[in-house]
Amino acid sequence: MKFGLFYEHQLPKPYDGEQWDEADEHKLLKNALEQIELADQLGFDYVFEVEHHFLEEYAHSTAPEVFLAAASQRTKNIRLGHGIALMPPRYNHPARVAERIATLDLVSDGRVEFGTGESASEMELGGFGVPREEKKLMWEEATRQCVRMMTETPYPGYEGAYFGMPERNVIPKPLQKPHPPLWVASSRRETTMVAARLGMGSLGFAFETPEEAHERVQQYFELVREECTPIGVAVNPALAVLSSLMCCDTDEEAMAKGVEGTQFFSYSLAYYYNPFTGAKHDPGRTNIYKKFKDTPEDERMGMFGGRGRGFGGFRGGAAIEQEPEDEVQRALWRAAKRGGCIGTPDFIRETLLKYEAAHLDTMIFVAQSGARKHEDVMESLEKFGKEVLPEFKERHKEHQKWRQDQLAGVEFEVNSSI
């Protein structure tokens, strides 16, 4: 199993103020670069960076291609993932995406992971005029054409439902051939299976349990073997799961430093993706962190279907155990809990062994979230990197052998970094 970091660049407003200090966003990005540089030195395999727009406090990652380019010059080995690039053409013209991905691949010496998606919040969809009912079709059309632009000389042109352009040679071409590994954001099980059929890696953003991961892994590879028609020139058979990380000497210390961050992550996500609260957001004026702090925990949890204990059977959290049935609501509920990767190295190791046994390819950690302190994030990364990560690296060859067995008979070219 490999490990990565996931960045939204969260920046809660001061509880008692209306706006950030003028230096806060600068400090946020500089701190994140320092964290990624440390992660590279410790042997983390990936960093995935979101693309969001207008989601104040929740995600200040609006230009991931710029941030990842900066990270590429401060690191040597860690792979640089778009997690994800928004593909509907009203967000990004496919030719501009192809140019940016290829350029990043060149300046990073071939370390790009090309994650794609469609977005879901009304704040973003409405801001760019993307019809909700058409965004999935927009994603597929744009992604298919973007990959063609990176691999064909010249690109022959295209007239489709959502964009068109004449024949052009889209340059530069990426260093990785035929193109960087392809991923798609998968917040629902259904999308994970779509990823398998299209030969894409699944970026699981639903905080899946080890049991769910085991079931999805088995079905995913079965579909890759039997029903795959690649969206690109090569396939990237891989599954990733998201979790929150705070690694400390004691469970109590980890919970004190980490749990509020997971709760704000979930609260602010639910705030923007809930059609009632998100639609009422007053841009530039609302203080979401103050709303979060002033809302009793029971009401916070009610924003996404209830409250409950740590997900996946892990200890910690509240007493009521019923999870929401809806997949998206369940992901929010789980994101707010302690989860399996906030605790001591032994506690986290115990959790990760369950995912390893499920043959998960990659665990991606939310390390920076809410008002977590930079120094706490750095100490957590170092402790995890020195006391937990090495043993999983030692066993990774066993996982690669298992993957080879699963892909026996697959005739497509595989360009995966797993």
N, C-alpha and C positions, 0 to 999 in steps of 0.2 A: 504494500500500500504506500502511496506517495502522499505528500502533504503540501498544502498551499494556504495562502492568505487571501482574504476577500475584503475589498475596500468599497465602502459607500462614501467615505469622508464625511462622517457625521459631525455636526457642529451645533449643539444646543445653544440657544441664546442664554444670556445670563438670566437667572431666575428673577432678579429684581430690576432688569433693564429691558428696553425695547429693542436694542440692536447689539451686534457684536462690537468689540473693540476693533479699531481699524487694522490691527495687526493679526487678528485671530485666524483669518483664512490663510494668510501667509504661513503662520506657525503650524497650522493643521497640515498643510501639504509638505512642509519641510520635515515635520515629525514623521509623517507617513513614509517619506523617502528614507529617513534614518532607520525606521523599523524594517523596511524591505531590504536595506543594505545589510542589516544584522541577520535577517532571515536567510539571505543568500550565503552569508558566511557560515551559518549554522547548518546549512544543507537542506533547507526547504526547497521544494521542487517548483512551485508555481506562485505567482501572485495574479489574482483576477480582479479587474477593475470594472465597475459598473459604468454605464452611461445613463444619467438621469438629468432632467431639466426642470427647473422651477420648484424643486422639492426642498425648500428651505429647511434647514436643521437636519432633515433626514439624509440628504445626499447632495454634497457639494462637488460631485464628480461629474462635471458637465463636458469636459474635454479629456477623456481618458487617453487619447492618442498622444496628447502633450505630456501628461503625467507619466505614462509608460515609457515614452522616449527619454524623459529625465531619469527614470529608474534604470533604463538600459545602460546608461553611462556610469552608474554607480554600482553596478552588479556585474557578475561574470557568468553565472550558471543558471540562476533562477529563470524560469520561463515566464513570459509576459503575456497574460491572458486578457483579452477583451471579454468581460463577463457581465454585460454583453454590449456589442455594437447594435444600436437601434437601426433596423433595416428598412422599415417602410420609407419609401423615397421622400416623403415630405419631411422626415427627419434628416436623412442623409441620402444624397444621390448615390446610387451604386458605384458609379465610376470614382467618386470621391472616396468612398470606403475602400475600394480596391487600391487606389493610390496610397492612401494612408497606411493600410495594412502592409503593403509591399515595402514602403519606405521604412516603417518601423522594423520590419523583418531584416532589412539591410543594415540599419544602424545598430541592431541588437545582435548581429551575427547569426541570424536564423533562430530566434527564440520565441517567436510569436505563436500564440494559440488564438485562433479566430472564433470567438464566441459570438453568437447571433441571437436576436430576439425581436420582439414586437412591441413591448411595453403594455401597460394596462391602466395607469392612473389617468383620470380625467384631466388633471392639471397639465399633464404632458400632451395627451391626445388632443385636448381642446386647444392648447397653445399652438400646436402645429397643424391643426385641422385634419387630423387622422381619424377617419370614421372607425369606430370600434368594431363594427360588424365586418369591416374589410381588412383589418390589420393583419390577420393571419395570412390571407392571400397575398397581401403586399409583402410580407416577410418572405414567403416562399419564392415569389417571382424575383424580388430584388436579390435574394441570396444566390439563387441559381445563376443569375446574370453576372453578379459580382465575381463569382468563382470563374466563370468563363472569361471575364475581363483579365483576371490574373494569369490565365493559362493559355489564351489564344492570341496569336500574332498574325494579322490584326484581329481585333474583336469585330465581327461582321456587322454589328448593329442590331437593333431590336426595336420592335413596336409592340408593346404589350398593353395590358389593361391599366397599369399604374405608372408606367414611365416609358419613354422611348428615346433613342439616340441613334445617329447615323454611324457608319463604319468609322472606327478610330483604333489606333494602337494605344491601349491604355498602359502607360509606363509610370514608374519602373515596374518590373516583375519581381516577385518575392524571391528571396534567397532559397527558401525551402521549396523543393520540387515534389509534386507539381504545384502545391500550394500549402500554406500552414494548416495544421490540424483544425478541423471544423467541429464546432460545438453549437448546441442550442439550449437556451434556458428552459428548464423543465420543472415547473411548479406543480404539475399534476402527473400522475402515473401515465395517463394517456399520451402526454407529450414525450415521455421517456420512450414509449414504444414507437412513436413517430420518428424519434431520433434514430432508433435501431433500423427502421425501414429505409431511412435516408442515408444511413452510414455515417451519422454524426455522433459525437460524444454528447452525453446527457449531463448538463449542469443542474443537478438536483437542488433546487432552492426551497424544498419543503421540509427540511430538517428530518429526513427519513430515519426511522429506527433501524437497528441492525436486522430485525426480522423483515421489514419492508425492503431493505436493501437486498437481502438474500433473495427474496421473491422476484424483485425487479431485475437483478443481475441475471438470474436463470432465464427469464423470459426474453430479456434484451438480447442476449447472445444467441438464443434460439432464433429470434427474428433476423438477426444479422446473418446467420447461416442460411436461412430458408426464404426470407422475403425481402432482402435488401436490394434496393435500386438506388445507388448513390446519387446524392444531389451534387457532388463534386466529382473530381477525377479520381480521388483516393478516399478511402474510408478511415474514420478515426473511432474505432470501437472502444468506448470508455465510459465509465459512470463515475460521477463525483457527487458527494453529499456535503451539505453545509452544516456546520456546528459552531458554537461559540466557545472561545478559549480564554481561560484565565487559570494559569498554572502557578500554584503557590505552595509554601511549606505545609499549610494546613487548609482543610476545607473551609474553616471559618474565615480565614484571611481571603481565600479565593472568592467566596461568596460576597464578602464585604466589598471587595474591589471590582467584582465582575457582574453581579446579578442586576444592579440597576441599569447597567449598559445594555444588557439583553432585553430588559423590560422597555427601555426607551426605544431600542431598535424596533421592537414589535409594535409599541404604541404609535410611533411616528409612521411606520409603514401602514398600519391599519388606518391611521388618520387620513393619509392621502389616498389610499386605495378603497376606502369606504365611500360610496357615492354620495352619502349624506354629509359626512364631515368634510371630505375632500372638496366638495362643491362649494362649501361655505368658507373655505380658507380665504383670508384677507391678505393678499400678497404684500410682503414687506412690512406688515403690521402685527400679524399674529405671533404670539410667543408660545410655540408648541411645548417647549420644555416646562414652562410655567403651568400650562394646562395639565401636563403629565404629572408634575409634582403635586398639584392641587387636587388631583382626582384620586379618590380612595382606590385601593388596589382592586376591590371587587368590581368597581365600575370600569376601571381600566380593562380588566379581563373580559368584561361584558362586551367590549367593542369587537371582540372576535370570538364570541360563542361560548364563553364560560371560563372557569378557572380550574386548575388541577395540579397534580403532582408533576415531578420531573418526567419528561416523556421517555418512552422506551423502557419503562420499568426501572429507571435509575432513581436513586434516592434524592430527596430534596424537593422543595416546592410546597404547594399547599395541599390540603387534605382531600379535597374533592377530586375524583379520578376520571370523570367522564370527559373524553375529548369531543370536540365538535365533529360532526360527520362530514361536513363540507371540507374538501381537501385544502383549499386556500385558507379557510378559517382555522383549520387544524394546524397548518404551518405557522400561522401567527401565534396561536396558543402555545405551540412548542417553543417558538422563538423567545417567548417571554419567560420561560421556565429556566431553572438552573441547567438542565440538560446534562449531558454526560461528560463534558470537557471543561467544566469549571470545578476545580478541586486540586488535590495533591497529584504529583506524578503517578502514584500508584492508582489513584481513582481514575485518572484519565487513561492510563494504560489498560486497566480493566475494561473500560468502555471500548477503546479502539481495537482490542483483541476480538471483540464481537463483530466489528465491521470487517476486520481482516479475515475472520472465519467465513464471512459472507462473500468474500472475494471482491470487495469494493476496490476500485482502482485508486481513487483519490479522496481524501478528506480535506475539505477547505474550511479554514477557520475564520470566523469574524473575531478579530483580536481588538480592533479599534471600533468602539461603538459608544453612543451616548456621551457621557461626561467622564469616561475613563481617563485616568491620567497617563500621559505619555511614558513616564518613568515606570508605571505599573505594567504597561504593555510591553516595554522593553525587557523588564525583569521576567515577565511571564514567558516571552518568546525564548529568552536565554535558558531558563530552567527546562522548558519543554524540549528545546533543541539539544540540550546536553544530557538530559535524564530519561527521555522517552523516545525521541525520534530515532536514535542510532540503531536500536534493536530491530525496528521495522525496516530500516534500510537493509540490514543484514539479511532479512528474510525475503526481500523483494524478488530475488531471482526465482524463488518458489512460485510466487504469484505470476511472474512472466511465463513460467512453464505452464501453469494452469491456463493462462490466456491463450497460449499457442495451441493447446489442446482444444479450446473452445472454438478457435478460428480455423481448425483443420478443415480443408476443403473449400474455404472461402477464396474465390478467384480474383477478387478485387485487390488493387494495390492498397496497402495499409501504410499510412504515414501518421503514426501515433507516437507521442513522446512517453507513453506509459511504460 
